[in-house]
C-alpha cells in the first residue's frame, strides 16, 4: 500500500463533516475539516491534499467560487463537490470549473466512499 492519502472535507454542516471524516478515517485516510468557504479556499492552497470534498453552499465563498479561483491561480485539485441544492446548472458549472465529480445531498455513504476510492488509487 502507498502513502496515506490526505483528504480535506469542507462543509458548513458539523454533522456532515463529522460523519464523512469518521468514515474516511476508518478507510485509512488522514482527514482535515473546515466549515466555511474561505478556510476551504486557503487550505486548498496551503495544504497538500490528495482529494478535497467541497460543499457548494458555504458561508464566505461558494464551492463554485473556490473552484474558479483555484483554477485561475493554477491550483489543480482532485475535488468532489457536494450540494443539497437540486440544480443541474450547479453540477455542470462545478464540473466545468474543474471538479472531478458532483454528488447530491443527501448522499449514500457507500456510494460516496466508492467514488472517493476510485479517485484515490493506491
Residue pairs with C-beta under 8 A, 6 or more apart in sequence:
1 122
2 122
4 28
4 29
4 30
5 28
5 29
5 30
5 50
5 51
5 120
6 29
6 30
6 31
6 32
6 47
6 48
6 49
6 50
6 51
7 24
7 29
7 30
7 31
7 32
7 49
7 50
7 51
7 52
7 53
7 116
7 120
8 31
8 32
8 33
8 34
8 40
8 43
8 44
8 47
8 49
8 51
8 52
8 53
9 16
9 17
9 20
9 21
9 24
9 31
9 32
9 33
9 34
9 53
10 17
10 33
10 34
10 35
10 36
10 37
10 39
10 40
10 43
10 52
10 53
10 54
10 55
10 58
10 63
11 17
11 20
11 33
11 35
11 53
11 55
11 58
11 82
12 35
12 36
12 55
12 57
12 58
12 59
13 55
14 35
16 55
16 82
16 105
17 33
17 34
17 35
18 33
19 109
20 31
20 53
20 112
21 31
21 33
23 109
23 113
24 31
24 113
24 116
25 31
27 113
27 116
27 117
29 120
32 43
32 47
32 49
34 40
34 43
35 58
36 58
36 59
36 60
36 61
37 58
37 59
37 60
37 61
37 62
37 63
37 65
37 66
38 60
38 61
39 60
40 52
40 54
40 58
40 61
40 63
40 66
41 60
41 61
41 66
41 69
41 70
43 49
44 52
44 66
44 70
44 75
44 77
45 70
45 73
45 75
49 77
50 78
50 120
51 77
51 78
51 79
51 80
51 116
51 119
51 120
52 77
52 78
52 79
52 80
53 79
53 80
53 82
53 116
54 63
54 66
54 67
54 79
54 80
54 81
54 82
54 99
55 63
55 81
55 82
55 83
56 62
56 63
56 64
56 81
56 82
56 83
56 84
56 85
56 90
56 94
57 63
57 83
57 84
57 85
61 69
63 81
63 82
63 83
63 94
64 81
64 90
64 93
64 94
64 97
67 79
67 81
67 94
67 97
67 98
67 99
68 97
70 76
70 77
70 98
71 97
71 98
76 98
77 98
78 100
78 119
78 120
79 98
79 99
79 100
80 99
80 100
80 101
80 102
80 103
80 112
80 115
80 116
80 119
81 90
81 91
81 94
81 99
81 101
81 102
81 103
82 103
82 104
82 105
82 107
83 90
83 91
83 94
83 102
83 103
83 104
83 105
84 104
84 105
84 106
86 104
90 102
91 102
91 104
94 102
95 101
95 102
100 119
101 115
101 119
103 111
103 112
103 115
